[in-house]
Amino acid sequence: MIAIPPLRRALLPVLVFPLLTACAAEEPAAQPAAVEVLTTTVVPSPVTITEELPGRVVAWQVAEIRPQVSGIVQSQLFEQGALVRAGQPLFQINPAPYRADADSARATLARASAAYAQAKTQADRLKPLATADAISQQSYDDALAARNQAAAAVEEARAALRRRQLDVGFSRVTAPISGRIGEANVTQGALVTAGDTTPLATIQQIDRVYVDIRQPAERYAALRASKSADGPVEIVTATGQVHPVKGRVLFSGITVDPGTGDVLVRVSVDNPGELLLPGMYVRARLPRASMPAALTVPQQAVTRDSEGNAQVSVVGQNDRVRVRRVIPGAIVDGRYVIQSGLRRGDRVIVEGQDRVQPNTPVKPLPWRKS
């Protein structure tokens, strides 16, 4: 074994350390690991921009059932809350007084008919005598006048009979429209009159309904001028559920409310299953504009910088992050319509942008809407 002098043993670490340091400096710095992010590719797509406004459901038709004759209600012929059809009997008012009046009118008609027959026979008998100058012309004229008066009396009696027969028919109250009938406001044995202010019952047709929306007049004018104004209207219930059938704008309102400056926009909606009930408050998504090739990104892809400016993180060349300022527009189906700042084919980070910085290498994976 070779002995190393003490001085050399002391200098050995000093000589070896710079060599190790030089070797370490020659090794390359470790690259940061790529961060996995979820991205989506910007592709133009057709978009219809809508405006969501509150509205109220109104029945398609409403009929208040009122008596046309007076009398005692003998029976109720429907089940409350049920569907009824037009012409279906609902109430029976005691018809006996009106049948008696009809019988009296029928007798009056028979008497008038008999008088007319007699007057006509007399006029026919005097006609040849008047021609032969066997009687005076005045006698024949009186006979003709009596015949004509008798004919008028027959027509008057016939009209009176028809009116009495109508009263008999009105004693049975029928449904003027088809729909769902509400509660009965009278019971059997109640006295009703033709001038009652309270209806016997109310029928509402709700297999189709209106949704009345009020909005500022200037927006109403813009809606009428919009090419997409005839587009379908989505109805959203108070629970957030979308009605299965889309509606159609009717533009029935033509008067501006002087107090609020609003105008009525009426939407017609088919109502299968009677999911929309009169008086219910809903929200209507009215079409505002149609864009055939809009650039959109999911809402969560847009963030804000410290000054509140909207921005998105884009995967650029070499899979490195680039932050780009954008101008977002309307939100449609959970996606921002980007007015400027993006191009077709850009890869936008939807999830994971909070874990990366500009120029950070990333591993892009496809994002799928859950």
Sequence and secondary structure as in RCSB ss.txt:
>XXXX:A:sequence
MIAIPPLRRALLPVLVFPLLTACAAEEPAAQPAAVEVLTTTVVPSPVTITEELPGRVVAWQVAEIRPQVSGIVQS
QLFEQGALVRAGQPLFQINPAPYRADADSARATLARASAAYAQAKTQADRLKPLATADAISQQSYDDALAARNQA
AAAVEEARAALRRRQLDVGFSRVTAPISGRIGEANVTQGALVTAGDTTPLATIQQIDRVYVDIRQPAERYAALRA
SKSADGPVEIVTATGQVHPVKGRVLFSGITVDPGTGDVLVRVSVDNPGELLLPGMYVRARLPRASMPAALTVPQQ
AVTRDSEGNAQVSVVGQNDRVRVRRVIPGAIVDGRYVIQSGLRRGDRVIVEGQDRVQPNTPVKPLPWRKS
>XXXX:A:secstr
     HHHHHHHHHHHHHHHHHHHHHS       EEEEEEE   EEEEEEEEEEEEEEEEEEEEE  SS EEEEE
E S TT EE TT EEEEE  HHHHHHHHHHHHHHHHHHHHHHHHHHHHHHHHHHHHTTSS HHHHHHHHHHHHHH
HHHHHHHHHHHHHHHHHHHHTEEE SS EEE   SS TT EE TT SS SEEEEEEEEEEEEEEEEHHHHHHHHH
 TTTTS BEEE TTS B SS BEE      B TTT EEEEEEEEE GGG S TT EEEEEEEEEEEEEE EEEGG
G EE TT  EEEEEE GGGBEEEEE EEEEEETTEEEEEES  TT EEEEE GGG  TT BEEEEE    
